[in-house]
């Protein structure tokens, strides 16, 4: 985990797993590593990993099958909704940062359009 990141480790884990799912690294229906494997891969405490996974399970992004482990939801609409929600939050953050440096929404949109060319 990133020690310079001021957010709690479980929040960093949530973001990291979210990104893995939304990017397709873990496609719909994919089996996730065990809590211990995740903890080892991410250099985190297993209890912290379990907390992050529980959060994602509460939101429907993952589910648990009692005897076989944790899986990514097969409901693509849940993943798409999560992707759009995250994109919205990034967009809001972008416009807020532009506003903080004196760039209005119209100019910020122009900058985005220039990048598309």
MOGIVEN-V972172 format. One record per backbone hydrogen bond with DSSP energy under -1.0 kcal/mol. NH is the residue of the N-H (numbers start at 1). CO is the residue of the C=O. If there is no record, write none. Layout:
NH & CO
NH & CO
This chain:
5 & 2
12 & 8
13 & 9
14 & 10
15 & 11
16 & 12
17 & 13
18 & 14
19 & 15
20 & 16
21 & 17
22 & 18
23 & 19
24 & 21
25 & 20
26 & 20
29 & 72
30 & 27
32 & 70
38 & 34
39 & 35
40 & 36
41 & 37
42 & 38
44 & 39
49 & 45
50 & 46
51 & 47
52 & 48
53 & 49
54 & 50
55 & 51
56 & 52
57 & 53
58 & 54
59 & 55
60 & 57
61 & 56
63 & 71
65 & 69
68 & 65
69 & 65
71 & 63
72 & 30
73 & 61
76 & 74
78 & 75
79 & 75
80 & 76
81 & 77
82 & 78
83 & 79
84 & 80
85 & 81
86 & 82
87 & 83
88 & 84
89 & 85
90 & 86
91 & 87
92 & 88
93 & 89
94 & 90
95 & 91
96 & 92
97 & 93
98 & 94
99 & 95
100 & 96
101 & 97
102 & 99
103 & 98
108 & 104
109 & 105
110 & 106
111 & 107
112 & 108
113 & 109
114 & 110
115 & 111
116 & 112
